[in-house]
């Protein structure tokens, strides 16, 4: 058997080329999704913009804390939150299998490792870097 390590990255950790790929693919997704709004009659409608500014796309990527492979391809990850029975767990679906990557802090970007630290420090999403670093250190990473 051979073991392989897969590195996953936050958007900011990607190369410029990989970031451009991530922006392009997410922009295409957003354009297909459209924007829902209420018209003057109170009915919900979906409008499809012609384009989005890159800054808007990047803001959406970062707000959703997407995780990528090195080339900018979106990794199929789910981070459970709130009252879900798996709250605090992050899973990666890769080639049809699901892997719990919650405790692999050294492989994960700060944004994902943050959710691990929050399991021990509560849901203070504004914790300082030093508090975060202490949480990760206590976990043995």
C-alpha positions in Angstrom: 0.0 0.0 0.0 1.2 3.5 -0.7 0.2 6.5 1.3 -0.3 9.9 -0.3 -0.6 13.3 1.4 -3.1 15.7 -0.2 -2.5 19.4 0.5 -5.6 21.7 0.6 -5.4 25.4 0.5 -7.5 28.5 1.3 -8.0 30.9 -1.6 -5.3 33.3 -0.2 -2.8 30.4 -0.1 -3.1 29.7 -3.8 -0.7 30.9 -6.5 -1.9 33.8 -8.6 -2.6 31.4 -11.5 -4.6 29.0 -9.3 -6.5 32.0 -7.9 -7.5 33.1 -11.4 -8.8 29.6 -12.1 -10.8 29.6 -8.8 -12.2 33.1 -9.6 -13.2 32.1 -13.1 -14.9 28.8 -12.0 -16.7 30.5 -9.1 -17.8 33.4 -11.3 -19.3 30.9 -13.8 -21.2 29.2 -10.9 -22.5 32.5 -9.6 -23.7 33.6 -13.1 -25.6 30.4 -13.5 -27.1 30.7 -10.0 -28.5 34.2 -10.5 -29.7 36.6 -7.9 -33.1 36.3 -6.3 -35.0 39.5 -5.4 -38.6 40.6 -4.9 -40.3 42.6 -7.7 -42.8 45.5 -7.1 -45.7 42.9 -6.9 -44.0 41.1 -4.1 -43.1 38.1 -6.3 -39.7 36.4 -6.1 -37.8 36.7 -9.3 -34.3 35.5 -10.4 -32.1 37.8 -12.4 -29.0 36.7 -14.2 -26.3 39.4 -14.3 -23.9 39.6 -17.3 -20.8 39.5 -15.1 -19.4 40.0 -11.6 -16.4 42.0 -10.6 -13.5 39.8 -9.4 -13.6 41.5 -6.0 -17.2 40.4 -5.5 -16.3 36.8 -6.5 -13.3 36.8 -4.1 -15.5 38.1 -1.3 -17.9 35.3 -1.8 -15.2 32.7 -1.9 -13.6 33.9 1.3 -17.0 34.3 3.1 -17.7 30.6 2.3 -14.2 29.5 3.3 -13.8 27.3 0.2 -10.9 24.9 0.2 -8.9 24.2 -3.0 -6.4 21.8 -4.4 -3.1 23.4 -5.4 -4.2 24.1 -9.0 -7.2 26.1 -7.9 -9.8 23.3 -8.3 -12.4 23.4 -5.6 -12.2 20.6 -3.1 -15.5 18.9 -2.2 -15.5 19.7 1.5 -18.4 20.1 3.9 -17.9 21.8 7.3 -20.9 21.1 9.6 -22.0 24.0 11.9 -24.8 24.9 14.3 -27.0 22.2 15.8 -26.0 19.5 13.2 -24.9 16.3 14.8 -21.6 16.6 13.0 -21.1 20.3 14.0 -17.4 21.2 14.1 -16.5 18.4 11.6 -15.0 19.0 8.2 -15.2 16.2 5.6 -13.5 15.9 2.2 -15.2 13.9 -0.5 -12.5 12.5 -2.8 -13.0 9.9 -5.5 -16.2 8.8 -4.0 -14.9 8.4 -0.5 -15.5 10.7 2.5 -12.6 11.5 4.7 -12.8 13.3 8.1 -10.2 16.0 7.8 -11.1 17.8 11.0 -8.0 16.9 12.9 -5.5 17.4 10.1 -4.7 21.0 11.0 -1.3 20.9 9.5 -2.8 20.2 6.1 -5.6 22.8 6.3 -5.8 26.5 5.8 -6.3 28.7 8.9 -10.0 29.1 8.1 -10.7 25.4 8.4 -8.4 24.9 11.4 -10.3 27.8 13.0 -13.4 25.6 13.2 -11.4 23.0 15.1 -10.2 25.5 17.6 -13.7 26.8 18.0 -14.8 23.4 19.3 -12.6 24.1 22.3 -13.1 27.8 22.7 -16.7 28.2 21.7 -18.1 29.9 18.7 -16.1 33.2 19.0 -15.3 33.7 15.4 -13.4 36.9 16.3 -10.8 35.2 18.4 -7.4 36.7 18.2 -4.5 35.0 16.4 -2.8 34.3 19.7 -5.9 32.6 21.1 -6.2 30.6 17.8 -2.5 29.6 17.9 -2.9 28.5 21.6 -5.9 26.4 20.7 -4.0 24.7 17.9 -1.0 24.2 20.2 -3.2 22.6 22.9 -4.5 20.2 20.2 -0.9 19.1 19.6 -0.4 20.6 16.2 
